Amino acid sequence: MEIQVQDCGTDFLDYHQLKEFQGNFKERTEEDIAGVKKAIIDHGFSFPMFVWENGGHYFVLDGHGRLAALKELEAEGNTIPRIPVVYVQTKTQEEAIRVLLLCNSRYGYITEASTETFMDKLDYSDLISHLNVDDIVIVDEKAAGERPARYIYCPKCGAICEDIL
């Protein structure tokens, strides 16, 4: 079977052209956005946003926190250049939602051993203020070896909504 590869069409856009897509899919606090702003100020805009172009509109699939941070940075008097985007090719809104969910999925685990190996001899003290360690889940070696079911759960009732694999 030949693996399908999408034409990603990397580009640069004025961030004002970008429209939010996911609504309140992720909850963010003022502190979260402040952390994103600090990371952008200290390290620049390091990663492209994933964007779905539909009907002449550019919808952000991945990058809503950065988009909110850019809005605040501009309101504070900063000049925001055109930012990097990667186009995600989908035909329907349903496909775009699936891509967004896949983009936010985890297909691996961080363990204490893997963390120690990865960060061996690395001075990461300057990164600590930029990391949201609540999002970094460290599991024990046994749990990492067990393959969990890959389902989407309803955040309100906990019921399985759909098997995405």
DATAHU-V847075 format. One record per backbone hydrogen bond with DSSP energy under -0.5 kcal/mol. NH is the residue of the N-H (numbers start at 0). CO is the residue of the C=O. E is the energy in kcal/mol with one decimal. If there is no record, write none. Layout:
BEGIN
nh={NH	NH}
co={CO	CO}
e={E	E}
END
This chain:
BEGIN
nh={7	10	12	16	17	18	20	24	32	33	34	35	36	37	38	39	40	41	42	43	45	48	49	50	50	51	52	53	53	56	57	58	58	59	60	60	61	66	67	68	69	70	71	72	73	74	75	76	77	79	80	82	84	85	86	87	88	89	95	96	97	98	99	100	101	102	103	104	109	110	114	115	116	117	118	119	121	122	123	126	127	129	130	130	132	134	135	136	137	138	138	143	144	144	145	145	146	147	150	151	152	153	157	160	161	163	163	164}
co={5	84	82	13	14	57	59	21	28	29	30	31	32	33	34	35	36	37	38	39	43	83	61	48	85	58	50	51	56	53	16	51	56	18	49	58	49	62	63	64	65	66	67	68	69	70	71	73	72	77	78	12	10	48	7	50	86	87	91	92	93	94	95	96	97	98	99	101	136	108	110	111	112	113	114	116	118	120	121	123	123	126	126	127	130	131	132	134	135	109	136	139	140	141	141	142	144	145	148	161	150	158	153	151	151	149	161	149}
e={-0.9	-2.5	-2.4	-2.4	-1.5	-3.2	-0.7	-1.4	-2.0	-2.4	-2.0	-1.9	-2.7	-2.3	-2.2	-2.4	-2.6	-2.9	-2.8	-2.0	-1.2	-2.1	-1.7	-0.6	-2.8	-2.9	-0.6	-0.5	-2.6	-1.5	-0.8	-2.9	-0.6	-2.9	-3.1	-0.5	-1.6	-2.5	-2.4	-2.1	-2.6	-2.0	-1.9	-2.9	-2.5	-2.1	-1.5	-2.1	-2.3	-0.5	-0.6	-2.9	-2.8	-2.8	-2.4	-3.1	-0.6	-0.8	-1.9	-2.3	-2.1	-2.3	-2.3	-2.4	-2.6	-2.6	-1.2	-1.4	-0.9	-0.5	-2.3	-2.4	-2.2	-2.5	-2.6	-0.8	-2.2	-0.5	-1.0	-1.6	-1.0	-2.3	-1.1	-0.7	-1.0	-2.0	-0.8	-0.9	-0.7	-2.5	-0.6	-2.1	-1.2	-0.6	-0.7	-0.8	-0.5	-0.7	-0.9	-1.9	-0.6	-2.9	-2.0	-3.5	-0.9	-1.0	-0.6	-0.5}
END
